Every structure is written in structure tokens, then in C-alpha cells.
Amino acid sequence: MSEKHIVVQGAICKCQFGSAPDQLKVLSHEKEYANDKAAAKKLIATTLELGTTFEQNSFGSCAKMRNKPCKVSVTEWKGFYENVVLTNGGKILLEDSKAVCPIGGSPCIEIINHGQVAEPSSQNFKNANAGMQKQVNPLVNTSDLSQPKRTHQGVEDAMQ
């Protein structure tokens, strides 16, 4: 994939002939997730996200239709990751994938935000370079962030 992000539920897309962006909805499966520790929100977008697969199903007014309201209908995706096929038979969309609309013709729908959001975990703090973190944020001791919180629950119970 050479450092390209995988597209997930909630990615922002825009048509070159439209006036507004819209959010991608993953409707083709409910199994494979990315960028979600709980594996409950960020479904991976695939080449099977066809038809009306956006939240509003509109990119505003369409320049190709003399500024009448756009009605999105994806017929095909181009520029996807071909080396992996998910359980639904679709291939993974990447941040530079483009979609074809019957009105716009050529791949006119592009992804402007892949939908992934960084969610740091305690493992990230454990793996962080302590010297670098001290320079970047001298007021925080990052080793404290990866230490388990200690409680006095057992001590209090024993004293009673």
C-alpha cells in the first residue's frame, strides 16, 4: 500500500462537479474494521460501496446538470488496493481511490479525508522515545502515562 491510508466509514468525499462534500457509508459488510480499538465503528470501505452509499447522497448542486441537485450513484471505484480481498468479495479503498458517477463520467468523486483518526493507547506511550517526548512536552512525564493506576482498595479493606 506504500504509506496510503485505508478508507473507513465516515470518510469525506467530494465530486469535482458538485458544490459540497458528503460522508461515505459502508453498506457492503459488517465484519472488517480499521482504526477502532473497540472494533465497532470504523468499517473498512471496499469496492462494493456502490449506488447510494453516502449520508446525504448528494454533493450539493451538480455543474454537469446545470446546477440542479446532485443525486450520487457510484457505479465503479478505481485505484483500490488489489492485493487483499475482504470477506464480502470487495477490495480495500485507499485515500487516493476515485469513484465513477454516471453523470460525471470519468472518476470524478475523490476522497478528501480517509476517515481514520489517531487513537493513542498505553502501548504507544510505552513505545515512545522518552528523550524525544521530554523535548516535545517537558511538563509531562510520559512514563507516568503508561503506569497502571494504583488504588488503596486492598489496604483499606485490611484495616477495617
C-alpha positions as CSV (number, residue, x, y, z in Angstrom):
1,M,0.0,0.0,0.0
2,S,3.1,2.2,0.3
3,E,2.0,4.5,3.1
4,K,-1.5,5.2,1.9
5,H,-4.4,5.2,4.4
6,I,-7.3,2.7,4.2
7,V,-10.7,4.4,3.8
8,V,-13.2,3.8,6.5
9,Q,-16.8,4.6,7.5
10,G,-17.2,8.4,7.7
11,A,-14.6,9.3,5.0
12,I,-15.3,12.6,3.4
13,C,-15.7,12.6,-0.4
14,K,-16.3,15.4,-3.0
15,C,-17.3,15.4,-6.6
16,Q,-15.4,17.7,-8.9
17,F,-18.7,18.8,-10.4
18,G,-20.5,19.2,-7.0
19,S,-20.6,22.1,-4.6
20,A,-20.5,20.2,-1.2
21,P,-18.8,17.2,0.3
22,D,-20.6,14.1,1.7
23,Q,-19.7,11.3,4.1
24,L,-19.2,7.7,2.9
25,K,-21.3,5.0,4.4
26,V,-20.1,1.4,4.4
27,L,-23.0,-0.8,3.5
28,S,-21.4,-3.8,1.9
29,H,-20.4,-5.6,5.1
30,E,-20.3,-5.6,8.9
31,K,-17.2,-7.6,9.7
32,E,-13.8,-5.9,9.0
33,Y,-12.8,-2.8,10.9
34,A,-9.8,-0.4,10.9
35,N,-8.6,2.4,13.2
36,D,-11.0,1.4,16.0
37,K,-9.8,-0.2,19.3
38,A,-13.3,-1.4,20.1
39,A,-13.9,-2.7,16.6
40,A,-17.4,-1.2,16.5
41,K,-17.3,2.0,14.4
42,K,-14.8,2.2,11.5
43,L,-15.8,-0.4,8.9
44,I,-13.3,-0.7,6.0
45,A,-14.7,0.8,2.7
46,T,-14.5,-1.6,-0.3
47,T,-15.0,-1.5,-4.0
48,L,-18.6,-2.8,-3.3
49,E,-19.7,0.6,-1.9
50,L,-21.8,1.2,-5.0
51,G,-25.1,3.0,-5.7
52,T,-26.3,5.4,-3.0
53,T,-23.6,4.9,-0.4
54,F,-23.4,8.4,1.2
55,E,-25.0,10.0,4.2
56,Q,-26.9,12.7,2.2
57,N,-26.5,11.0,-1.2
58,S,-25.8,14.5,-2.6
59,F,-22.8,16.6,-3.4
60,G,-24.9,19.8,-3.5
61,S,-25.6,21.2,-6.9
62,C,-24.2,19.5,-9.9
63,A,-22.4,21.6,-12.6
64,K,-23.0,18.8,-15.2
65,M,-26.8,19.0,-14.6
66,R,-26.9,22.8,-14.8
67,N,-26.7,23.2,-11.0
68,K,-29.6,21.0,-10.3
69,P,-29.4,18.9,-7.0
70,C,-26.9,16.1,-7.3
71,K,-28.1,12.5,-6.7
72,V,-25.0,10.4,-6.1
73,S,-24.9,6.9,-7.6
74,V,-21.4,5.3,-7.6
75,T,-21.0,2.8,-10.5
76,E,-17.4,1.9,-10.0
77,W,-14.2,2.5,-7.9
78,K,-10.7,3.0,-9.4
79,G,-7.3,3.0,-7.7
80,F,-8.1,0.5,-4.9
81,Y,-5.7,-2.0,-3.2
82,E,-5.7,-5.1,-5.3
83,N,-3.7,-7.5,-3.0
84,V,-6.4,-8.0,-0.4
85,V,-10.0,-9.2,-0.8
86,L,-12.2,-8.9,2.2
87,T,-14.9,-11.5,3.2
88,N,-17.6,-9.6,1.2
89,G,-15.5,-10.1,-2.0
90,G,-14.6,-6.4,-2.2
91,K,-11.2,-4.8,-2.4
92,I,-10.0,-2.1,0.0
93,L,-10.3,1.5,-0.9
94,L,-7.3,3.8,-0.4
95,E,-7.2,7.5,0.2
96,D,-6.4,8.2,-3.5
97,S,-9.2,5.9,-4.8
98,K,-11.7,7.6,-7.0
99,A,-15.3,6.8,-7.9
100,V,-17.2,7.0,-11.2
101,C,-20.7,8.6,-11.4
102,P,-22.9,8.1,-14.5
103,I,-23.5,11.9,-14.8
104,G,-19.8,12.9,-14.3
105,G,-18.4,10.1,-16.3
106,S,-14.7,9.7,-15.6
107,P,-13.6,9.1,-12.0
108,C,-15.0,12.4,-10.6
109,I,-15.5,11.6,-7.0
110,E,-12.4,11.8,-4.8
111,I,-11.7,11.1,-1.1
112,I,-10.7,14.3,0.7
113,N,-10.4,12.7,4.2
114,H,-9.9,8.9,4.7
115,G,-11.9,8.9,7.9
116,Q,-9.2,7.5,10.2
117,V,-8.4,9.3,13.5
118,A,-5.4,8.6,15.7
119,E,-6.3,7.0,19.0
120,P,-3.2,6.7,21.1
121,S,-3.1,3.8,23.6
122,S,-0.9,3.0,26.5
123,Q,1.2,0.8,24.2
124,N,2.0,4.0,22.2
125,F,3.3,5.6,25.3
126,K,5.4,2.6,26.2
127,N,7.0,2.6,22.7
128,A,7.6,6.4,22.7
129,N,11.2,7.6,22.8
130,A,11.5,9.2,26.3
131,G,14.1,11.7,25.3
132,M,12.1,12.9,22.4
133,Q,8.9,13.2,24.4
134,K,10.8,15.2,27.1
135,Q,11.8,17.7,24.4
136,V,8.4,17.9,22.8
137,N,6.5,18.2,26.1
138,P,8.8,18.9,29.0
139,L,5.9,19.3,31.5
140,V,4.6,15.7,31.2
141,N,6.5,12.6,32.3
142,T,5.2,10.0,29.7
143,S,6.4,7.1,31.7
144,D,3.6,8.0,34.2
145,L,1.0,7.7,31.5
146,S,1.8,4.0,30.9
147,Q,1.9,3.0,34.5
148,P,-1.2,1.3,35.9
149,K,-3.2,3.4,38.4
150,R,-2.7,2.2,41.9
151,T,-5.5,2.1,44.3
152,H,-5.5,1.6,48.1
153,Q,-8.6,-0.7,47.9
154,G,-6.9,-3.8,49.4
155,V,-5.1,-1.8,52.1
156,E,-8.3,-0.1,53.2
157,D,-10.2,-3.4,53.3
158,A,-7.5,-5.0,55.5
159,M,-7.6,-2.1,58.0
160,Q,-11.3,-2.5,58.8
